[in-house]
Amino acid sequence: MNEVGQAFISEARSLLLTDYLPKIEQCDALLSDEQIWWRANPESNSIGNLLLHLSGNVRQWIVVGLGGSPDQRDRDAEFAQREVVPRDELIRGLRQTLNEVDATLATFDAKRLLERFTIQKSDVSALAAIFHVVEHFSMHTGQIIMLTKMFAASDLEFYDFKDGAPIHAWKSASSRE
């Protein structure tokens, strides 16, 4: 069980930091602050709101929920934000939060994956909390990609298929240097 648990935690860390974050960073680099804060309608979220929300959510579930840090999250403020926060500041905040998440998961004992925690007033196992964070992050990453494609009107070319098997474009580029 411990080996499987460690593999699960390792995969979660990898998805968050080396798959989803680089995609969001690539999207961010293509957009202006105005595009980051654009909303289709008052009920929709901007990319800026999604970035604030991702930072708050993953910190609350992992750093606070599993790691025991103090909870200072104001979830409503993540969605209520209307003033432009520069895109570089948003990405810096998300990267810092993911580094905290990664540090928490790096030291989390896989033997505790079935242990129960109260997060957002819900009784969940550590495994469920980590799984929730990864799937939640994935869903919002997809929304950010879709909005970026709408603005950029181009293929974001996340993968290099030249050798047949898909390789993340950011990994492929660094291996050629």
Secondary structure by P-SEA (a helix, b strand, c coil): caaaaaaaaaaaaaaacccaaaaaaaaaaaccccccccccccccccaaaaaaaaaaaaaaaccccccccccccaaaaaaaccccccaaaaaaaaaaaaaaaaaaaaaccccccccccccccccccaaaaaaaaaaaaaaaaaaaaaaaaaaaccccccccccccccccaaaaaaaac
